[in-house]
Amino acid sequence: MTSSANPADGPWWRQLNRYHWFVFSMASLAWLFDCLDQQLFILARPAAMKTLLPPGLDANEYGGYATAIFVAGWATGGLVFGAVGDRIGRGRTLTLTVLLYSVFTGLSALSTGWLDFAAYRFITGLGVGGVFGLAVALIADALPDSARTGALGSLQALSAVGNVTAGLISMLVGQLVATNRVSADWSWKLMFLLGALPAFLCVFLQWRLKEPEKWVKAREEGRRTGAAFGSYASLFGEARWRKPALFGMALCVAGVIGLWGIGFFAPELVGPVIERSLREQNLPAEKIAGARSIWIGINSIVFNVGAFIGMILMTRLCQKAGRRPAFAVAFVAAMVATIGYFQFFNGKGDIWMSAVMGACQLALFAGFAIYLPELFPLRLRSTGTSFCYNVGRFLAASGPFTLGKLQAALKAGATNPEAKIDAFRSAATWMSGIFLVGLVALWFLPETKGKPLPED
């Protein structure tokens, strides 16, 4: 069985009927709110660490540990729910994962110490990890083949809307702190409570969402023939699926470490740099915390506006030049942009650099959404996609940990804030070499542009 790859005339969205739009909307909202919760964690992390840690412990270092635990939960959720989605259906499993990450994002606000905060983040990660592979497989199997590339690239681009919304929430909370309506210690709790709202999406997911007809027929046939759905033994037992699984994972590890181990630690650079400039303006101490939070939110919005543009451009590049050339350009651009950002960002006038780094780093993720489902058959599509995108996070979880340890080593003996900032810059610069791993993995993966989805 093969899927037609003949392109239809006109843009991809004109090829969708009403139900296609419903599937695309539900999958995109699940991923959008998933990214909202991820970004809220990033933005709330510095304030949460300051509140939850006892005096004397480094907030950046323990923020890295909390992120590593969250990413490990993410990897575990991808491993489990990707296989479950192939076995019992993408729609119902997607509903479960959205409910899981929403509830435990809200519970994170109730944390009283670092350990319970880390536990809530791990369980949140389980839900977060399941969404991407399920949403991508759902769209790949339910929408017309000629609309697949544009729809999947757009799904990933819309994640920037969730990230921008998180930035707006950060700015709102920062304004509440600046006007003494909310205390600084309560600001991060409020952000996590707002992140629980996507649980209401589950109602709509359960309302009309049906499993793709293609999956239903294949699952019925599989029960008669004994074909393995969602089987890791099948994924790794057959060479034709094992090779793309392993090198696809390496491809994703480079992008995930680059984003989660380096790029998403931009607030830890922006915050001190902006705070320094605010102190130079002789602002009262009680105003600085709120103003700092507002500027971190602005930085997040600028970063994600750039990300949206980068993901749209990556989608076009994948369509025009092919998947492998597009990835080669994106990995080089991500490394250059990340090094440039952490070396040269020095104040509010450099906020535009966040847009450039966001465009280059997140362009890779639009490529993942398009490319990964094209490497695996229907019975392993969610499993294989989730394995590559999420299970590689077990390795990627080392990124924040390594960044924290490298920073600690570089700032050993530092006695002033400037030296600590310089150590952080150097650590992020050295870590940016991870993007070269993606270039190496790319050599071992096939070009899939214009080819049908693989089937047994």
Secondary structure, DSSP 8 states (H G I E B T S, - for coil): --------SS-GGGG--HHHHHHHHHHHHHHHHHHHHHHHHHHHHHHHHHHHS-TTS-HHHHHHHHHHHHHHHHHHHHHHHHHHHHHH-HHHHHHHHHHHHHHHHHHGGG--SHHHHHHHHHHHHHHHHHHHHHHHHHHHHHS-GGGHHHHHHHHHHHHHHHHHHHHHHHHHHHHHHHTTSS-HHHHHHHHHHHHTGGGGHHHHHHHH----HHHHHHHHHHHHHT--SS-HHHHHHSHHHHHHHHHHHHHHHHHHIIIIIIGGGHHHHHHHHHHHHHHHTT--HHHHHHHHHHHHHHHHHHHHHHHHHHHHHHHHHHHHH-HHHHHHHHHHHHHHHHHHHHHH--SGGGTHHHHHHHHHHHHHHHHHHHHGGGGS-GGGHHHHHHIIIIITHHHHTHHHHHHHHHHHHHTTT--SHHHHHHHHHHHHHHHGGGHHHHHHHHTTS---TT------
